[in-house]
Amino acid sequence: MTMQASRNRFLLSLMPWLLCGFMTFIVACQPSEHTSTGPTETSGGGGNTGDGGGGTGFNSKMYEQYITKLETLDIWKTEINKVLERTSSFNPSLLNVLQKKTWIFVPQKLNRIDAEKMGMEFRTKDYEQYAFQTEGEVWIDSAAFNNLSPETQAYLIIHETVMDLYVLSKVRNIGDKNPEDFAPLKNAYCLRMKDLFPESPFCADTTSAKPKSLYSVLTASDYPKIREATHLLMDSASEKTSDEILVHLLGLGFDERVVGSALRMGPAEDNGAKDLKNLIGWVKYQAINESCIIKDPATNQEQNRKCSLSLSADKKAIVINNGESSFHFLLPQDEHPFTVHSQHLVTKESTVKFSYWAREPEDENGWIAVPSFEILISYAGNGQPASVRLETTSSLPAEKIWIFSKIFSIPPGMGFEF
């Protein structure tokens, strides 16, 4: 074999390897046709699933450079502020999301969430994913966002805000009903809630359970509620008050501890004089159940006891007898005790609270004490009395709190007249 033939055969044997290496180089350097960003889960906002870390970006910028404060957007003053003005009952919770989550506006398409997961089985292909949310971040396709009208831009921002509050509400309800399911969610939930309720005993301890994304709790049945709530907040033509909107949200499954309290407080009608007369009447005519709860404020322990109530001869005190001793619970003699009426917007339950100071009789040394007293009369949603709570800082009784959990309902036509 000639030298030239030998060289040709050697080169021919290398061709498959050279061709493979050349093709590998071509494929690796091709720009990807799919330039989407954001987490890759399709859970409605779960976290990233990668193993490592490191700097990432797009279009010669780090993703951190795309972080935007919503207050700097034109729609903050023109659109979002309108929503906050209509929702004064609970806009602190809205502001918590709007201002404290990280909003990232990137010039990229986002991975789409599965249509069936969002309750859109009828629309599986021709929709755009404008935003994608995780526990701490909201990713928004800036190109798509800039093509929206200001009103629609605000719709998108409020939708993401409402979704976050709904997720926190659902997770909190899971914590009430199923501690085992809540354990993997607890650390993430408490991290999000620490800005709203930093002193909450619910988050006093952490869990070692394997963490799970808060957004993993979303199902197809949740998205219609989120869309309804978003429209409710954005509907500028609606005549609903802020409180009425809050009640509607609570009916959709939002939790009071997340979005805002439905308890409203104000001065009691006629300063509570009618309620106080009713209380005297219930005691006088034995309308209060004799069973009661005695609570020791030092240990926070409660005991069921056999109690009886009666009215003192001068009608200035309620005499409480627990079988071992009796105590005169002084009634307010001042015509204007500090009186507050509270009513829950949803349950219609209400309470009238009397707070006042009263002089106790002189002791054997001539000392006069002026302890504080508090009476809390609670009514059920139908207006019937439900319970009475009597509390004092007086040093005379060993136990300071009496809770009468049952007040006999008065039959129609048998009410007391005073």
RAGICOR-V921761 format. One record per residue. N is the residue number from 0. RES is the residue in three letters. OMEGA is omega in whole degrees, -180 to 180 (* if undefined). D_FIRST is the distance of its C-alpha to the first C-alpha in Angstrom with 2 decimals. Layout:
N_RES_OMEGA_D_FIRST + N_RES_OMEGA_D_FIRST
This chain:
0_MET_-178_0.00 + 1_THR_178_3.79 + 2_MET_-179_6.66 + 3_GLN_180_8.33 + 4_ALA_179_6.41 + 5_SER_179_6.66 + 6_ARG_180_10.18 + 7_ASN_-180_11.06 + 8_ARG_179_10.52 + 9_PHE_179_12.64 + 10_LEU_179_15.21 + 11_LEU_180_15.50 + 12_SER_179_16.37 + 13_LEU_-174_19.05 + 14_MET_180_20.69 + 15_PRO_-179_23.21 + 16_TRP_179_24.45 + 17_LEU_-179_24.81 + 18_LEU_-180_26.58 + 19_CYS_180_28.93 + 20_GLY_180_29.90 + 21_PHE_-179_30.58 + 22_MET_178_32.77 + 23_THR_179_34.61 + 24_PHE_-178_35.51 + 25_ILE_-177_36.78 + 26_VAL_-177_39.00 + 27_ALA_-176_40.44 + 28_CYS_180_41.60 + 29_GLN_174_43.15 + 30_PRO_-180_46.99 + 31_SER_176_48.56 + 32_GLU_-178_50.57 + 33_HIS_-176_53.20 + 34_THR_-179_54.96 + 35_SER_180_57.84 + 36_THR_179_59.32 + 37_GLY_180_61.89 + 38_PRO_-175_61.89 + 39_THR_176_59.74 + 40_GLU_176_62.28 + 41_THR_-175_64.19 + 42_SER_-177_67.38 + 43_GLY_176_69.53 + 44_GLY_180_69.02 + 45_GLY_-177_67.37 + 46_GLY_175_65.44 + 47_ASN_-177_61.82 + 48_THR_-179_59.67 + 49_GLY_-176_56.94 + 50_ASP_-171_56.44 + 51_GLY_179_56.25 + 52_GLY_179_57.87 + 53_GLY_-178_57.14 + 54_GLY_177_57.94 + 55_THR_-180_57.36 + 56_GLY_-179_58.16 + 57_PHE_175_57.39 + 58_ASN_177_57.25 + 59_SER_176_57.10 + 60_LYS_171_60.18 + 61_MET_-180_60.90 + 62_TYR_177_62.73 + 63_GLU_-179_65.69 + 64_GLN_178_66.15 + 65_TYR_178_66.95 + 66_ILE_-176_69.93 + 67_THR_172_73.10 + 68_LYS_-175_76.76 + 69_LEU_-180_78.45 + 70_GLU_-180_81.60 + 71_THR_180_79.69 + 72_LEU_179_79.05 + 73_ASP_-176_81.48 + 74_ILE_179_82.12 + 75_TRP_-179_83.53 + 76_LYS_-173_86.76 + 77_THR_-174_86.87 + 78_GLU_-173_85.81 + 79_ILE_177_85.27 + 80_ASN_177_88.59 + 81_LYS_179_90.33 + 82_VAL_-179_88.91 + 83_LEU_178_90.01 + 84_GLU_-179_93.50 + 85_ARG_-173_93.78 + 86_THR_-176_92.64 + 87_SER_-179_94.79 + 88_SER_-175_95.41 + 89_PHE_-178_91.85 + 90_ASN_171_90.01 + 91_PRO_179_89.50 + 92_SER_176_86.93 + 93_LEU_-180_85.29 + 94_LEU_179_85.20 + 95_ASN_179_83.63 + 96_VAL_-176_80.55 + 97_LEU_-173_80.59 + 98_GLN_-172_80.82 + 99_LYS_171_79.16 + 100_LYS_180_76.02 + 101_THR_-179_72.99 + 102_TRP_-174_72.38 + 103_ILE_-180_68.88 + 104_PHE_-175_68.37 + 105_VAL_179_64.63 + 106_PRO_-177_63.00 + 107_GLN_171_60.93 + 108_LYS_-179_61.24 + 109_LEU_175_62.31 + 110_ASN_-176_61.06 + 111_ARG_174_63.39 + 112_ILE_-178_65.70 + 113_ASP_-176_65.70 + 114_ALA_-179_68.35 + 115_GLU_179_69.71 + 116_LYS_180_70.26 + 117_MET_178_72.41 + 118_GLY_-179_74.44 + 119_MET_-178_72.89 + 120_GLU_-177_71.43 + 121_PHE_-176_72.31 + 122_ARG_-173_70.12 + 123_THR_-173_66.61 + 124_LYS_-168_64.45 + 125_ASP_173_66.21 + 126_TYR_-179_67.78 + 127_GLU_176_66.89 + 128_GLN_-178_66.85 + 129_TYR_-175_68.91 + 130_ALA_178_69.33 + 131_PHE_-171_68.06 + 132_GLN_172_70.12 + 133_THR_-178_69.59 + 134_GLU_-175_72.19 + 135_GLY_-173_72.35 + 136_GLU_170_70.68 + 137_VAL_179_70.95 + 138_TRP_-179_67.87 + 139_ILE_175_68.66 + 140_ASP_-173_66.42 + 141_SER_-180_67.88 + 142_ALA_178_66.65 + 143_ALA_-179_68.30 + 144_PHE_-178_71.35 + 145_ASN_179_71.91 + 146_ASN_-179_72.01 + 147_LEU_174_74.86 + 148_SER_178_78.53 + 149_PRO_180_80.47 + 150_GLU_-179_82.27 + 151_THR_175_79.03 + 152_GLN_179_77.53 + 153_ALA_176_80.60 + 154_TYR_-178_80.25 + 155_LEU_-180_76.73 + 156_ILE_-179_77.88 + 157_ILE_177_80.89 + 158_HIS_-180_78.81 + 159_GLU_179_76.53 + 160_THR_179_79.62 + 161_VAL_180_81.36 + 162_MET_-179_78.28 + 163_ASP_180_78.16 + 164_LEU_179_81.86 + 165_TYR_180_81.50 + 166_VAL_178_78.65 + 167_LEU_179_80.71 + 168_SER_-178_83.68 + 169_LYS_179_81.78 + 170_VAL_179_80.32 + 171_ARG_178_83.82 + 172_ASN_175_85.22 + 173_ILE_178_82.50 + 174_GLY_179_83.68 + 175_ASP_-169_87.20 + 176_LYS_-174_86.29 + 177_ASN_-178_83.20 + 178_PRO_-179_82.52 + 179_GLU_178_79.38 + 180_ASP_-178_77.74 + 181_PHE_-174_78.99 + 182_ALA_180_77.63 + 183_PRO_-177_74.02 + 184_LEU_-167_75.54 + 185_LYS_-176_78.27 + 186_ASN_180_76.57 + 187_ALA_179_75.17 + 188_TYR_-177_78.51 + 189_CYS_176_80.55 + 190_LEU_179_78.29 + 191_ARG_-174_78.96 + 192_MET_-174_82.66 + 193_LYS_178_83.49 + 194_ASP_-180_84.30 + 195_LEU_-177_86.71 + 196_PHE_-174_88.41 + 197_PRO_-177_87.55 + 198_GLU_-175_90.30 + 199_SER_178_89.53 + 200_PRO_180_89.97 + 201_PHE_-177_87.56 + 202_CYS_-177_84.70 + 203_ALA_179_86.13 + 204_ASP_-180_83.32 + 205_THR_180_79.61 + 206_THR_178_77.51 + 207_SER_-180_74.36 + 208_ALA_179_73.26 + 209_LYS_-173_69.76 + 210_PRO_-180_70.24 + 211_LYS_-179_70.11 + 212_SER_176_70.18 + 213_LEU_-175_73.67 + 214_TYR_176_72.35 + 215_SER_-179_71.03 + 216_VAL_-178_74.62 + 217_LEU_175_74.61 + 218_THR_-178_74.60 + 219_ALA_-178_74.85 + 220_SER_-178_78.66 + 221_ASP_-174_78.90 + 222_TYR_176_77.41 + 223_PRO_178_80.25 + 224_LYS_179_82.73 + 225_ILE_179_80.84 + 226_ARG_178_80.80 + 227_GLU_180_84.51 + 228_ALA_179_85.34 + 229_THR_180_83.38 + 230_HIS_180_85.28 + 231_LEU_-180_88.52 + 232_LEU_-174_87.97 + 233_MET_-175_86.78 + 234_ASP_-177_89.48 + 235_SER_180_91.70 + 236_ALA_-179_93.98 + 237_SER_178_94.89 + 238_GLU_179_98.35 + 239_LYS_175_97.39 + 240_THR_178_98.51 + 241_SER_179_96.22 + 242_ASP_179_97.82 + 243_GLU_177_97.36 + 244_ILE_179_93.66 + 245_LEU_179_93.38 + 246_VAL_178_95.13 + 247_HIS_179_92.72 + 248_LEU_179_89.73 + 249_LEU_177_91.16 + 250_GLY_179_91.58 + 251_LEU_178_87.87 + 252_GLY_175_86.97 + 253_PHE_-175_86.89 + 254_ASP_-180_88.37 + 255_GLU_-177_91.45 + 256_ARG_180_90.08 + 257_VAL_-173_87.12 + 258_VAL_-180_88.49 + 259_GLY_-176_92.11 + 260_SER_175_95.41 + 261_ALA_179_97.59 + 262_LEU_-179_100.66 + 263_ARG_-176_103.19 + 264_MET_178_106.07 + 265_GLY_179_109.28 + 266_PRO_179_113.02 + 267_ALA_178_114.75 + 268_GLU_-176_117.21 + 269_ASP_179_120.78 + 270_ASN_177_119.25 + 271_GLY_-177_118.82 + 272_ALA_-179_122.57 + 273_LYS_-180_122.27 + 274_ASP_180_119.56 + 275_LEU_177_121.64 + 276_LYS_177_124.70 + 277_ASN_179_122.63 + 278_LEU_178_121.45 + 279_ILE_179_125.07 + 280_GLY_180_125.97 + 281_TRP_180_123.21 + 282_VAL_-176_124.39 + 283_LYS_-176_128.07 + 284_TYR_175_127.65 + 285_GLN_179_125.10 + 286_ALA_-179_122.33 + 287_ILE_178_119.71 + 288_ASN_-177_118.18 + 289_GLU_178_119.36 + 290_SER_-179_115.90 + 291_CYS_176_114.05 + 292_ILE_175_111.17 + 293_ILE_-176_111.95 + 294_LYS_177_109.15 + 295_ASP_-176_109.09 + 296_PRO_-179_107.55 + 297_ALA_-178_106.79 + 298_THR_-177_104.53 + 299_ASN_180_103.78 + 300_GLN_180_104.81 + 301_GLU_177_106.67 + 302_GLN_172_109.29 + 303_ASN_-178_110.99 + 304_ARG_173_114.71 + 305_LYS_-177_117.98 + 306_CYS_172_119.51 + 307_SER_180_122.56 + 308_LEU_173_123.59 + 309_SER_-179_127.02 + 310_LEU_179_128.63 + 311_SER_-177_130.83 + 312_ALA_-179_134.50 + 313_ASP_179_134.20 + 314_LYS_180_131.02 + 315_LYS_-179_129.23 + 316_ALA_171_126.74 + 317_ILE_-179_124.78 + 318_VAL_-180_125.65 + 319_ILE_179_122.62 + 320_ASN_-179_123.39 + 321_ASN_178_120.56 + 322_GLY_180_122.80 + 323_GLU_-179_122.90 + 324_SER_178_124.06 + 325_SER_-178_124.80 + 326_PHE_177_123.83 + 327_HIS_177_125.29 + 328_PHE_-173_122.48 + 329_LEU_178_124.20 + 330_LEU_-180_123.90 + 331_PRO_178_123.58 + 332_GLN_177_127.04 + 333_ASP_-179_125.82 + 334_GLU_-176_125.77 + 335_HIS_173_122.44 + 336_PRO_177_119.92 + 337_PHE_-173_116.30 + 338_THR_-178_115.18 + 339_VAL_176_111.78 + 340_HIS_178_110.76 + 341_SER_177_107.15 + 342_GLN_178_105.69 + 343_HIS_-174_102.26 + 344_LEU_-176_101.06 + 345_VAL_-175_99.30 + 346_THR_-177_101.40 + 347_LYS_175_104.69 + 348_GLU_-178_105.71 + 349_SER_177_107.96 + 350_THR_171_109.68 + 351_VAL_-175_112.66 + 352_LYS_177_112.57 + 353_PHE_175_115.69 + 354_SER_-176_115.31 + 355_TYR_174_118.45 + 356_TRP_179_120.36 + 357_ALA_180_123.57 + 358_ARG_174_126.23 + 359_GLU_179_126.77 + 360_PRO_179_130.26 + 361_GLU_174_131.24 + 362_ASP_-175_130.42 + 363_GLU_179_132.90 + 364_ASN_179_132.09 + 365_GLY_179_132.65 + 366_TRP_177_128.95 + 367_ILE_179_127.79 + 368_ALA_176_124.17 + 369_VAL_-178_122.61 + 370_PRO_177_119.40 + 371_SER_178_117.10 + 372_PHE_178_117.20 + 373_GLU_176_114.82 + 374_ILE_178_115.32 + 375_LEU_178_112.47 + 376_ILE_-178_113.48 + 377_SER_179_110.61 + 378_TYR_176_110.81 + 379_ALA_-179_108.54 + 380_GLY_179_107.01 + 381_ASN_178_110.03 + 382_GLY_180_112.41 + 383_GLN_177_113.76 + 384_PRO_-176_114.12 + 385_ALA_-179_111.41 + 386_SER_175_111.95 + 387_VAL_178_113.87 + 388_ARG_180_112.61 + 389_LEU_-177_115.13 + 390_GLU_178_113.95 + 391_THR_174_115.78 + 392_THR_179_115.27 + 393_SER_-180_118.73 + 394_SER_-177_118.85 + 395_LEU_-177_121.48 + 396_PRO_177_119.40 + 397_ALA_176_116.92 + 398_GLU_-170_114.61 + 399_LYS_-176_114.23 + 400_ILE_175_112.48 + 401_TRP_179_113.85 + 402_ILE_177_111.84 + 403_PHE_-168_113.73 + 404_SER_-179_110.94 + 405_LYS_170_113.18 + 406_ILE_-178_116.00 + 407_PHE_175_117.81 + 408_SER_-178_117.30 + 409_ILE_-179_120.59 + 410_PRO_177_121.37 + 411_PRO_179_121.98 + 412_GLY_-178_125.55 + 413_MET_-177_126.02 + 414_GLY_179_124.72 + 415_PHE_176_126.67 + 416_GLU_-178_128.76 + 417_PHE_*_129.69
